[in-house]
């Protein structure tokens, strides 16, 4: 099995923001990939139209769980509007670069979870 890139290994070994934020959350999003079984729940606390805090629960392959943890850390400060999924994916790529083809499904699932955000 191929090893995760170092930046992903760090997020897999010690993921931050696991579970709902300590400040609570007012939006929740969820997405699944039925082909591989990956499942993501995002918890987002917004204020004045911006993400203030975010947390997640994930089940799936190591790359998916690490990418979910890394992406969640990039959400605070982003506008919580319809463009949030695209904005989050762009922030991910700017910080970490393009994902390997075998890992792209993970970021797509993060985007789907963000697109499904609804009041909690």
CORTATA-V796937 format. One line per field, one symbol per residue. ss: DSSP state (a for helix, b for strand, c for the rest). phi: phi as a letter, one per 20 degrees, with the letter a starting at -180 (. if undefined). A space follows every 50 residues. Layout:
ss: ???
phi: ???
This chain:
ss: cccccaaaaaaaaccccbccccccccbbbbbbccccccbbbbbbbbbccb bbbbbbbbbccaaaaaaaaaaaaaacccbccccaaaaaaaaaaaaacccc aaaaaaaaaaaaaaaccbbc
phi: .fffggffggfffbfemfnffffnbdcccbbcdffdnfbccddcddblnc fdbbbbcccrfgfffffffffffefgnefecfeggfffffffffednfef gfdffffffffffffegcge
